[in-house]
Structure formats: structure tokens, C-alpha cells
Amino acid sequence: FDNKRKALLTTVKEAVDNSLDACEEARVLPEINIEIIQFDEERFRVIVEDNGPGIVKKQVPSIFAKLLYGSKFFKLSQSRGQQGIGISASVMYGQLTTGKPVRIISKIAKNQPAHYFELKVNTQKNKPEIIEEKIVEWDREHGTRVEIDLEGTYLKGAQSVDEYLKQTAIVNPHVTIIYTTPKAEQFIFPRVTEQIPEPPREIKPHPYGVEIGVLISMLKNTEAKTLQSFLTKEFSRVGSGTAKQVCENARLLPGMKPAKLDRDMVEQLMKGIQKTKIIAPPTDCISPIGPDLLEKGLKKEIKA
């Protein structure tokens, strides 16, 4: 959100990426509607609506209006969004620049009601504030709709919303995207396959990719009795010898209880991890779309 053009793109990207991940996890062929409404030179409304599995009522406030919360935060597999922090950061940016709450509709099944929320982030306590909550009529069988008002700049060309959505359609040939620009132009990117990519395989995190906040939570929640066993049980590519080397490089005792590490010790552990040579993570856990579907996506959008 370091500039207004990037803020608009980031907000669209986070919402669309979350929709794609939710649809694929539920094995639903994604159909995503994106509309950007321009009110004045720098004031916009971003609307993203999908046909995914929806979000259960009690989780909606925390997912959209609590930073560092989300179903993807501790999900250790390939995904597009920023581990659950992106959409709530977009909500907070919109709130800070316009004062407006985020508006969400979510429905989890045909025979279930659609729940409407207006939410703000309590920036002092990092807690969601529910401005309004009610049941509404919604013609979708299931899905999620989010509306965020924000300050931004709309431009065409490289690193624009238009270009991002075109590229998203190319590398996700199983998705249909319907996009209405701030100029009221509509672009439809139809799917070219009914084949949903295989779900990625969940794996343990690699030590090099874990940030300090996540590491603190892992240490607090682990069932391992010692620091050495924590490293071998909770991470990929860490055997007992590597774990012992990490402890030595961090100047921490291998037999320490993980929950007893204070913040300074966790920082030592982070440095010890970086000093230790650890085998690269496995690549058989990702879910590539494959050359045939990529070619279909390219032919659909790029006129050679």
C-alpha cells in the first residue's frame, strides 16, 4: 500500500486470490465477478464476488477485520494469498483512507441464509468491530461477496488491475472472470477447461521460510518436549543432526523446553537456523497446471 496505484491492485489481488484458493479447496469451478466503481479522482469501491464455499458466520468478522488471522495462516501448503493477512490489511487501508467499513455477504449452502456484515478493524486492540449484521436475500447458492471503499489510482498498462486479471485468467484456465472497469467497460475471461488443478499436498514448513511471529506460535503450541525434538518434528528437512547443529549455532541447549524460550532466545534460534546448512524443501507438494492447460490459457488471451 505504499502508493495509491499499488493499493488498488493489491486489494483486488488479495480478494481474487482468496476466492481462487477457496474454490479450489472446495473443488468448485471458480466464477469470479470483479467490479471497480470510481466515485471521484481517487475514491473507488472494489467489489469481488465468487461462487466458492462461503465462510461460516462466526469466522467472517475475524477473517476480514483482524490482522494475522485466517484459515490459511497455519495451513502449510501452496496457496496464492498472503497467509490470511492480505484481505484484512486491505480492509484496514480502506478504513483509514475513507472511514468506511467493509461490507461482506457470505452463504455456505443453498438451504442456509446469507449473512451480511459491515465491519471495521479496531486498530488499538486488533479486534473486529461489527457495525451491522443481518440476514439478507442473495440469489447465489453459496459464495462470498466483499466490498471495500478505498483511495487509489486506476491506470492501464503494466502492473495494472487489468493486466493482473488477464494474467490470472491465463494461468488459471479453469476460472471464469467477469471484470467491470472503473470506466464501465466489461471484460469476460471464460474458462477453457472443466479440470480443477489437483490440490497441493500439505507439508511441514521449511526452517528458512518461517518468520519470527509464526515461530513463536509454533514453539508455544508444539507437543515436543525439547527444542531438538521440536525442530525435527515441526519442520521439513531437519533430522536430529541438523537440529543439534541449529541449537549449537543458536547457542541454545537442545534439551530446553520449547515453551520456555523468550523473544531474545527465539531471535537467537532464528539466527542459528540461518547459519545452518539445511537441505532445500521438497517440490513434489506443489500443484502445477501443466503445459497443456497453460497453452490453452495462453491461446485464449494472447492473439499470436
ABEGO torsion letter per residue (X at the ends): XABAAAAAAAAAAAAAAAAAAAAAAAGBBBBBBBBBBBABAABBBBBBBBABAEBBAAAAAAAAABBGBEAAAABBBBBABBGGAAAAAAAAAAAAAAGBBBBBBBBABAABBBBBBBBBBBAAAGBBBBABBBBBBBABABEBBBBBBBBBBBBBEBGBAAAAAAAAAAABAABBBBBBBAAGBBBBBBBABABBBBBBBBBBBBAAABBAAAAAAAAAABABABAAAAAAAABBGBBAAAAAAAAAAAGBBAABBAAABBAAAAAAAAAAAAABBBBBBBAAABBBAEAAAAAAAAAAABBX
